Amino acid sequence: MMPVCKRCLLADMDASGVYATILRRIEQMPEGQRADAETYRQRLECCRGCDALVNGLCSICGCFIELRAAKAEMHCPHPERFW
């Protein structure tokens, strides 16, 4: 069982190769659907400071943070919409 890690993204934990799978999914995403590198980085920084981040997942919607942040048309599910 993975320990609870607030403020950790999957990249920080790499639990059983899940992060590698997420990276493959991002790489396979059509370029026009992906957020640019700077937007992706800024989104992840916002998520790192959010209380809803637990073990690389958003506790509000249940998504993998890195995957959601990589999609250009997505937004933060938090009621205050941090990004």
The first five atom37 places (N, CA, C, CB, O) and aatype in JSON, in Angstrom:
{
  "aatype": [12, 12, 14, 19, 4, 11, 1, 4, 10, 10, 0, 3, 12, 3, 0, 15, 7, 19, 18, 0, 16, 9, 10, 1, 1, 9, 6, 5, 12, 14, 6, 7, 5, 1, 0, 3, 0, 6, 16, 18, 1, 5, 1, 10, 6, 4, 4, 1, 7, 4, 3, 0, 10, 19, 2, 7, 10, 4, 15, 9, 4, 7, 4, 13, 9, 6, 10, 1, 0, 0, 11, 0, 6, 12, 8, 4, 14, 8, 14, 6, 1, 13, 17],
  "atom_mask": [
    [1, 1, 1, 1, 1],
    [1, 1, 1, 1, 1],
    [1, 1, 1, 1, 1],
    [1, 1, 1, 1, 1],
    [1, 1, 1, 1, 1],
    [1, 1, 1, 1, 1],
    [1, 1, 1, 1, 1],
    [1, 1, 1, 1, 1],
    [1, 1, 1, 1, 1],
    [1, 1, 1, 1, 1],
    [1, 1, 1, 1, 1],
    [1, 1, 1, 1, 1],
    [1, 1, 1, 1, 1],
    [1, 1, 1, 1, 1],
    [1, 1, 1, 1, 1],
    [1, 1, 1, 1, 1],
    [1, 1, 1, 0, 1],
    [1, 1, 1, 1, 1],
    [1, 1, 1, 1, 1],
    [1, 1, 1, 1, 1],
    [1, 1, 1, 1, 1],
    [1, 1, 1, 1, 1],
    [1, 1, 1, 1, 1],
    [1, 1, 1, 1, 1],
    [1, 1, 1, 1, 1],
    [1, 1, 1, 1, 1],
    [1, 1, 1, 1, 1],
    [1, 1, 1, 1, 1],
    [1, 1, 1, 1, 1],
    [1, 1, 1, 1, 1],
    [1, 1, 1, 1, 1],
    [1, 1, 1, 0, 1],
    [1, 1, 1, 1, 1],
    [1, 1, 1, 1, 1],
    [1, 1, 1, 1, 1],
    [1, 1, 1, 1, 1],
    [1, 1, 1, 1, 1],
    [1, 1, 1, 1, 1],
    [1, 1, 1, 1, 1],
    [1, 1, 1, 1, 1],
    [1, 1, 1, 1, 1],
    [1, 1, 1, 1, 1],
    [1, 1, 1, 1, 1],
    [1, 1, 1, 1, 1],
    [1, 1, 1, 1, 1],
    [1, 1, 1, 1, 1],
    [1, 1, 1, 1, 1],
    [1, 1, 1, 1, 1],
    [1, 1, 1, 0, 1],
    [1, 1, 1, 1, 1],
    [1, 1, 1, 1, 1],
    [1, 1, 1, 1, 1],
    [1, 1, 1, 1, 1],
    [1, 1, 1, 1, 1],
    [1, 1, 1, 1, 1],
    [1, 1, 1, 0, 1],
    [1, 1, 1, 1, 1],
    [1, 1, 1, 1, 1],
    [1, 1, 1, 1, 1],
    [1, 1, 1, 1, 1],
    [1, 1, 1, 1, 1],
    [1, 1, 1, 0, 1],
    [1, 1, 1, 1, 1],
    [1, 1, 1, 1, 1],
    [1, 1, 1, 1, 1],
    [1, 1, 1, 1, 1],
    [1, 1, 1, 1, 1],
    [1, 1, 1, 1, 1],
    [1, 1, 1, 1, 1],
    [1, 1, 1, 1, 1],
    [1, 1, 1, 1, 1],
    [1, 1, 1, 1, 1],
    [1, 1, 1, 1, 1],
    [1, 1, 1, 1, 1],
    [1, 1, 1, 1, 1],
    [1, 1, 1, 1, 1],
    [1, 1, 1, 1, 1],
    [1, 1, 1, 1, 1],
    [1, 1, 1, 1, 1],
    [1, 1, 1, 1, 1],
    [1, 1, 1, 1, 1],
    [1, 1, 1, 1, 1],
    [1, 1, 1, 1, 1]
  ],
  "atom_positions": [
    [[0.85, -1.19, 0.0], [0.0, 0.0, 0.0], [0.89, 1.24, 0.0], [-0.96, 0.0, 1.23], [1.84, 1.34, 0.77]],
    [[0.55, 2.18, -0.87], [1.31, 3.42, -0.97], [0.93, 4.36, 0.18], [1.07, 4.11, -2.34], [-0.26, 4.51, 0.45]],
    [[1.9, 4.98, 0.86], [1.57, 5.91, 1.93], [0.91, 7.15, 1.36], [2.83, 6.28, 2.74], [1.18, 7.54, 0.22]],
    [[0.05, 7.78, 2.15], [-0.6, 9.02, 1.74], [0.46, 10.11, 1.68], [-1.75, 9.42, 2.71], [1.22, 10.3, 2.62]],
    [[0.49, 10.81, 0.57], [1.5, 11.84, 0.38], [0.84, 13.12, -0.14], [2.61, 11.37, -0.6], [0.67, 13.29, -1.35]],
    [[0.48, 13.99, 0.75], [-0.08, 15.27, 0.32], [1.03, 16.06, -0.34], [-0.7, 16.06, 1.52], [2.19, 16.02, 0.07]],
    [[0.66, 16.79, -1.37], [1.56, 17.64, -2.14], [2.51, 16.86, -3.04], [2.36, 18.5, -1.21], [3.45, 17.44, -3.58]],
    [[2.29, 15.56, -3.22], [3.12, 14.78, -4.12], [2.39, 14.51, -5.41], [3.55, 13.47, -3.46], [1.21, 14.13, -5.41]],
    [[3.08, 14.69, -6.5], [2.57, 14.28, -7.8], [3.06, 12.87, -8.05], [3.03, 15.26, -8.94], [3.93, 12.37, -7.34]],
    [[2.52, 12.22, -9.05], [2.98, 10.86, -9.36], [4.46, 10.86, -9.7], [2.18, 10.27, -10.53], [5.17, 9.9, -9.39]],
    [[4.94, 11.93, -10.33], [6.36, 12.03, -10.67], [7.24, 11.92, -9.43], [6.64, 13.34, -11.41], [8.37, 11.45, -9.51]],
    [[6.72, 12.35, -8.29], [7.48, 12.31, -7.05], [7.49, 10.92, -6.42], [6.92, 13.32, -6.05], [8.41, 10.59, -5.66]],
    [[6.49, 10.11, -6.73], [6.33, 8.82, -6.06], [6.61, 7.63, -6.97], [4.95, 8.71, -5.49], [7.2, 6.65, -6.53]],
    [[6.19, 7.7, -8.21], [6.25, 6.62, -9.2], [5.85, 5.28, -8.61], [7.65, 6.53, -9.79], [6.64, 4.34, -8.56]],
    [[4.63, 5.21, -8.16], [4.1, 4.0, -7.55], [3.8, 2.95, -8.6], [2.85, 4.31, -6.75], [2.89, 3.11, -9.41]],
    [[4.56, 1.89, -8.58], [4.34, 0.74, -9.46], [4.27, 1.09, -10.94], [3.08, 0.04, -9.06], [3.54, 0.44, -11.69]],
    [[5.01, 2.1, -11.36], [5.05, 2.44, -12.77], [3.85, 3.22, -13.29], [0.0, 0.0, 0.0], [3.72, 3.42, -14.49]],
    [[2.98, 3.66, -12.41], [1.81, 4.41, -12.83], [2.23, 5.69, -13.55], [0.91, 4.75, -11.62], [1.64, 6.06, -14.57]],
    [[3.24, 6.37, -13.04], [3.69, 7.61, -13.66], [4.17, 7.36, -15.09], [4.81, 8.25, -12.82], [3.89, 8.16, -15.98]],
    [[4.87, 6.27, -15.32], [5.34, 5.95, -16.67], [4.15, 5.75, -17.61], [6.22, 4.67, -16.65], [4.21, 6.16, -18.77]],
    [[3.1, 5.14, -17.13], [1.89, 4.94, -17.93], [1.25, 6.28, -18.25], [0.89, 4.03, -17.19], [0.82, 6.51, -19.39]],
    [[1.17, 7.16, -17.28], [0.6, 8.49, -17.5], [1.43, 9.25, -18.53], [0.54, 9.29, -16.16], [0.88, 9.89, -19.42]],
    [[2.76, 9.17, -18.43], [3.62, 9.85, -19.4], [3.38, 9.32, -20.82], [5.1, 9.67, -19.02], [3.35, 10.1, -21.78]],
    [[3.22, 8.02, -20.95], [2.93, 7.44, -22.28], [1.61, 7.97, -22.82], [2.88, 5.9, -22.2], [1.5, 8.3, -24.0]],
    [[0.61, 8.06, -21.96], [-0.7, 8.59, -22.39], [-0.58, 10.03, -22.85], [-1.72, 8.49, -21.25], [-1.19, 10.41, -23.84]],
    [[0.22, 10.82, -22.14], [0.43, 12.22, -22.53], [1.15, 12.29, -23.87], [1.23, 12.97, -21.44], [0.77, 13.08, -24.73]],
    [[2.17, 11.47, -24.04], [2.94, 11.46, -25.29], [2.08, 11.03, -26.47], [4.15, 10.53, -25.15], [2.3, 11.49, -27.59]],
    [[1.12, 10.16, -26.24], [0.25, 9.68, -27.31], [-0.88, 10.65, -27.64], [-0.33, 8.33, -26.93], [-1.56, 10.51, -28.66]],
    [[-1.09, 11.62, -26.77], [-2.13, 12.61, -26.99], [-1.77, 13.47, -28.21], [-2.32, 13.5, -25.71], [-0.62, 13.91, -28.32]],
    [[-2.7, 13.71, -29.12], [-2.38, 14.57, -30.27], [-1.86, 15.93, -29.8], [-3.62, 14.75, -31.15], [-2.38, 16.52, -28.86]],
    [[-0.84, 16.42, -30.47], [-0.19, 17.66, -30.04], [-1.18, 18.82, -29.87], [0.89, 18.05, -31.05], [-1.04, 19.62, -28.95]],
    [[-2.16, 18.9, -30.74], [-3.15, 19.97, -30.65], [-4.03, 19.9, -29.43], [0.0, 0.0, 0.0], [-4.69, 20.88, -29.08]],
    [[-4.06, 18.76, -28.76], [-4.87, 18.59, -27.56], [-4.06, 18.78, -26.28], [-5.5, 17.21, -27.55], [-4.62, 18.87, -25.19]],
    [[-2.72, 18.85, -26.42], [-1.85, 18.98, -25.25], [-1.6, 20.44, -24.9], [-0.51, 18.27, -25.5], [-1.5, 21.3, -25.78]],
    [[-1.52, 20.71, -23.62], [-1.12, 22.04, -23.15], [0.37, 22.22, -23.45], [-1.41, 22.23, -21.62], [1.12, 21.24, -23.46]],
    [[0.79, 23.45, -23.71], [2.22, 23.68, -23.94], [2.98, 23.45, -22.63], [2.47, 25.11, -24.49], [2.39, 23.42, -21.55]],
    [[4.28, 23.3, -22.74], [5.12, 22.92, -21.59], [5.02, 23.91, -20.44], [6.58, 22.81, -22.03], [4.97, 23.5, -19.28]],
    [[4.98, 25.2, -20.72], [4.91, 26.21, -19.66], [3.55, 26.17, -18.95], [5.15, 27.62, -20.24], [3.49, 26.27, -17.73]],
    [[2.48, 26.02, -19.7], [1.15, 25.91, -19.09], [1.07, 24.68, -18.22], [0.05, 25.86, -20.18], [0.55, 24.73, -17.1]],
    [[1.6, 23.56, -18.71], [1.62, 22.31, -17.95], [2.37, 22.51, -16.63], [2.27, 21.19, -18.78], [1.89, 22.11, -15.58]],
    [[3.55, 23.12, -16.71], [4.35, 23.35, -15.51], [3.59, 24.23, -14.51], [5.69, 24.01, -15.88], [3.58, 23.94, -13.31]],
    [[2.96, 25.31, -14.99], [2.23, 26.22, -14.11], [1.04, 25.51, -13.46], [1.75, 27.44, -14.89], [0.76, 25.72, -12.28]],
    [[0.36, 24.69, -14.21], [-0.78, 23.95, -13.66], [-0.33, 23.01, -12.55], [-1.49, 23.17, -14.76], [-0.97, 22.93, -11.5]],
    [[0.76, 22.3, -12.78], [1.26, 21.38, -11.76], [1.68, 22.13, -10.5], [2.43, 20.56, -12.3], [1.47, 21.63, -9.39]],
    [[2.26, 23.3, -10.66], [2.65, 24.09, -9.49], [1.42, 24.51, -8.69], [3.46, 25.33, -9.92], [1.45, 24.5, -7.46]],
    [[0.34, 24.89, -9.37], [-0.91, 25.22, -8.68], [-1.42, 24.01, -7.91], [-1.98, 25.71, -9.69], [-1.85, 24.12, -6.76]],
    [[-1.38, 22.86, -8.55], [-1.88, 21.64, -7.92], [-1.04, 21.26, -6.7], [-1.88, 20.49, -8.93], [-1.57, 20.76, -5.71]],
    [[0.26, 21.48, -6.77], [1.13, 21.16, -5.62], [0.72, 21.95, -4.37], [2.6, 21.46, -5.97], [0.93, 21.48, -3.26]],
    [[0.16, 23.12, -4.55], [-0.24, 23.95, -3.41], [-1.69, 23.74, -2.98], [0.0, 0.0, 0.0], [-2.17, 24.42, -2.08]],
    [[-2.38, 22.8, -3.61], [-3.81, 22.6, -3.34], [-4.03, 21.5, -2.31], [-4.55, 22.26, -4.64], [-3.37, 20.46, -2.34]],
    [[-4.98, 21.73, -1.4], [-5.31, 20.73, -0.38], [-5.96, 19.48, -0.97], [-6.23, 21.34, 0.65], [-6.01, 18.44, -0.31]],
    [[-6.44, 19.58, -2.19], [-7.12, 18.44, -2.82], [-6.13, 17.43, -3.42], [-8.07, 18.93, -3.9], [-6.55, 16.35, -3.83]],
    [[-4.85, 17.75, -3.49], [-3.84, 16.84, -4.03], [-3.46, 15.79, -2.99], [-2.59, 17.62, -4.48], [-2.96, 16.12, -1.92]],
    [[-3.7, 14.53, -3.32], [-3.35, 13.42, -2.44], [-2.85, 12.27, -3.31], [-4.58, 12.98, -1.56], [-3.58, 11.77, -4.16]],
    [[-1.6, 11.85, -3.1], [-1.02, 10.72, -3.83], [-1.11, 10.88, -5.35], [-1.71, 9.45, -3.43], [-1.32, 9.9, -6.06]],
    [[-0.93, 12.1, -5.83], [-0.95, 12.33, -7.27], [-2.33, 12.42, -7.88], [0.0, 0.0, 0.0], [-2.48, 12.6, -9.09]],
    [[-3.35, 12.3, -7.03], [-4.74, 12.37, -7.49], [-5.42, 13.62, -6.95], [-5.51, 11.12, -7.07], [-5.07, 14.12, -5.88]],
    [[-6.4, 14.1, -7.7], [-7.24, 15.2, -7.22], [-8.38, 14.57, -6.42], [-7.8, 16.08, -8.42], [-9.13, 13.75, -6.94]],
    [[-8.49, 14.94, -5.16], [-9.54, 14.35, -4.32], [-10.92, 14.94, -4.64], [-9.22, 14.56, -2.84], [-11.93, 14.45, -4.13]],
    [[-10.98, 15.97, -5.47], [-12.27, 16.54, -5.86], [-12.9, 15.72, -6.99], [-12.11, 18.02, -6.3], [-14.07, 15.36, -6.93]],
    [[-12.1, 15.42, -8.02], [-12.66, 14.71, -9.18], [-12.09, 13.31, -9.37], [-12.42, 15.51, -10.44], [-12.65, 12.52, -10.12]],
    [[-10.99, 12.99, -8.7], [-10.4, 11.66, -8.79], [-9.43, 11.47, -9.95], [0.0, 0.0, 0.0], [-8.97, 10.35, -10.19]],
    [[-9.11, 12.54, -10.67], [-8.22, 12.41, -11.83], [-6.76, 12.31, -11.41], [-8.42, 13.6, -12.77], [-6.38, 12.68, -10.29]],
    [[-5.95, 11.81, -12.34], [-4.5, 11.88, -12.17], [-4.11, 13.3, -12.55], [-3.74, 10.79, -13.05], [-4.36, 13.73, -13.68]],
    [[-3.52, 14.03, -11.64], [-3.19, 15.45, -11.84], [-2.37, 15.67, -13.1], [-2.43, 15.98, -10.63], [-2.69, 16.56, -13.9]],
    [[-1.31, 14.88, -13.3], [-0.44, 15.1, -14.46], [-1.19, 14.94, -15.78], [0.73, 14.13, -14.42], [-0.92, 15.66, -16.74]],
    [[-2.13, 14.01, -15.83], [-2.88, 13.78, -17.07], [-3.86, 14.93, -17.32], [-3.62, 12.44, -17.0], [-3.95, 15.42, -18.44]],
    [[-4.58, 15.33, -16.31], [-5.54, 16.43, -16.47], [-4.82, 17.71, -16.87], [-6.33, 16.66, -15.16], [-5.28, 18.42, -17.77]],
    [[-3.71, 18.01, -16.23], [-2.97, 19.24, -16.51], [-2.39, 19.25, -17.93], [-1.85, 19.43, -15.5], [-2.17, 20.32, -18.49]],
    [[-2.16, 18.09, -18.49], [-1.57, 17.99, -19.83], [-2.57, 18.29, -20.94], [-0.98, 16.62, -20.03], [-2.17, 18.62, -22.06]],
    [[-3.85, 18.17, -20.66], [-4.88, 18.39, -21.68], [-5.21, 19.87, -21.77], [-6.15, 17.56, -21.35], [-5.64, 20.48, -20.79]],
    [[-5.01, 20.44, -22.93], [-5.17, 21.89, -23.13], [-6.55, 22.39, -22.73], [-4.91, 22.24, -24.58], [-6.66, 23.46, -22.12]],
    [[-7.59, 21.67, -23.06], [-8.95, 22.15, -22.82], [-9.49, 21.87, -21.42], [-9.87, 21.52, -23.82], [-10.63, 22.22, -21.12]],
    [[-8.69, 21.27, -20.57], [-9.15, 20.97, -19.21], [-8.99, 22.19, -18.31], [-8.38, 19.76, -18.63], [-8.29, 23.15, -18.65]],
    [[-9.64, 22.12, -17.17], [-9.52, 23.17, -16.16], [-9.48, 22.51, -14.79], [-10.7, 24.19, -16.26], [-9.78, 21.32, -14.64]],
    [[-9.1, 23.28, -13.82], [-9.07, 22.8, -12.44], [-10.49, 22.55, -11.96], [-8.34, 23.82, -11.51], [-11.36, 23.41, -12.14]],
    [[-10.77, 21.37, -11.34], [-12.12, 21.07, -10.88], [-12.48, 21.7, -9.54], [-12.28, 19.59, -10.78], [-13.62, 21.62, -9.09]],
    [[-11.5, 22.34, -8.91], [-11.75, 22.98, -7.62], [-12.81, 24.07, -7.79], [-10.44, 23.58, -7.02], [-12.83, 24.73, -8.83]],
    [[-13.67, 24.28, -6.81], [-14.68, 25.35, -6.94], [-14.07, 26.73, -7.24], [-15.5, 25.42, -5.66], [-14.71, 27.57, -7.87]],
    [[-12.85, 26.96, -6.78], [-12.19, 28.26, -7.05], [-11.42, 28.27, -8.37], [-11.24, 28.61, -5.91], [-10.86, 29.3, -8.76]],
    [[-11.38, 27.14, -9.06], [-10.67, 26.99, -10.36], [-9.32, 27.7, -10.36], [-11.54, 27.54, -11.5], [-9.19, 28.81, -10.87]],
    [[-8.33, 27.06, -9.8], [-7.0, 27.63, -9.7], [-6.31, 27.78, -11.05], [-6.15, 26.77, -8.81], [-5.39, 28.58, -11.19]],
    [[-6.74, 27.03, -12.05], [-6.24, 27.19, -13.41], [-7.3, 26.81, -14.42], [-4.98, 26.34, -13.64], [-7.06, 26.88, -15.62]]
  ]
}
